[in-house]
Amino acid sequence: MYLKQIELENFKSFGGKMTIPLMEGYLAVTGPNGSGKSNITDAILFVLGPKSSKAMRAGKLTDLIFDGGKTKNRADYTK
């Protein structure tokens, strides 16, 4: 299986819409602490993996919705 891209909308630390293109072959996700690297893996698990909130590092499934942080409003949904 080859994933061409990941499309996020209000998923965990990613507010709004975002498309992450993926190149065929090996993939490395890099960035500073707290930038959302693990949340990209959680997004793949959300679609293809187990539907357990614990598997995606969330206490409950509603924790997967963008919470707004300190400066933005909480989103109503994620997809």
N, C-alpha and C positions, 0 to 999 in steps of 0.2 A: 504494500500500500504506500502511496506517495501523497502527502498533503501538499497542495500548492500554496495555500495561504490560510491564515487564521483571521476570521472576522469577528471582532468583539464589539459589544455595545453595552456599556455600563457594567462591565464584569470586574468585580473586586476593585483593584486600584486603577482600572482603566475607565475613566468617565467619558461618555460620548461614544462615537463610533471610531473604530480603528481597524485597519487592515494590516496584517503582518505577513509579507511575502516570505515564502520558504523556498530555499534552493534545494534541488535534488541532491541526495548524498548525505554527508554528515552535516550537522548543524550545531553551532555553538551559540549560546545565548549569554551575553556578557553585559555587565552594567554595575553601577554602584549598589551598595546595600539599600534595600527599600525601593528599588526602581521597578519592581514587578516581574522579575525573571521567573520566579516560581509560579506566579499567577498565569503565565503563558502555559506552563505545563498543566496547571489546574484547569485551564480552559479546554485543553485537549481531553483531559479526563472527563470533564463535564459532558462532552459530546460522545466520546468513544468508550469511556471507561465505566467503572462502577458508579452508581448513582448515590453512593454514600457521601454525606457531607464531610465526614471525617477523612475520607480519602482525598478530599480537595482542601484539607486544612481549614475547615469551617465548622463552627459549632452546630449550625443549622443551615439549611439551603438558602434562606433569606440573607445569610451573611455573604453570599456570592454577589449580591447586588451592590454596585458602587455606593459607598456611604457618604461621599462628599468631602470627607476629611475636615479640616479646620476652616476652609475658605469657600467650599461649594455646597450645594444642596444635595441631599440623598436622591438617587434615581428611583423611579417607580418600578423599574423592571430591568432585566438583563436578558441578553440572547447571544 
